Amino acid sequence: MPASVLRVGFLAIAVSAAQLVVCEESQAQVTRGFLQTAPAIASGEELNRQPDLWVMEIQFKQMRMTWVDITDPETGETNREQVWYLAYRTLNRPLATRQQAEEDQAPVIELDPVPSQHRLIPEFVLVTYDDRESEIPERIAMDEVIPEAVAHINQIERRRESDPVYKDPVSIIQHVPDAVPKESDDQPWVYGVATWRGIDPDADFFKVVLKGFSNGYFIRTTGDQPIVWRKVLVQKFLRRGDRFDPNQREFEFDGPAQWDYLPDTPSLTGE
């Protein structure tokens, strides 16, 4: 076989190998966009029951992890800790009018008014579980305000100085903004981030319950005890990894986010 043909063949193989490496590196990179959208949804029954109902649209990125030097305020000692975080943005969307709801749904008896907020006060709960089918909680972790982590995450997530700042769940508290239709030229997103530390490094299945993005509620009486159930958003995740060499590329969405109602109790388990 002529040497020129051999050189061409070797060159083709080298080019193919280089393209494969580039492809693998590209796939290994973490996508920084908002990959998941939970639209603002309300049923006719909800609108009939609660005329002042508001629901936020939420877009969020994949769950991620990073290492942060965190200083203990009591001892002054600094330790490097693993922090899981969920970056998101939210916007109030208009819902169907009460008249439209009444056309599609028979009237229901309105509940006695329950104190409900008209302020955006996010709260995030991360629930780990061992069995994907039963989802029996193993550990329930509230998000923490970690200033060092939020500052570090903003360095990671903000590609340009003009990019919006991600706020922690306390700094982001505000009155519920006016509803903005999707076709509007102005989309004033509110950007935030929830952070956790001390999560089980062997957790394979978990979900995040996002509270405070709607004032939806209903009352259910168990025995003689009335319990308020609040509208929340639930996003499930998979993590195909372990405590050894943890990597944020291990996180995956486990289906779309779902609006649901959960009892207004700290445990989220009804206990």
Disulfide bonds with the S-S distance in Angstrom:
none
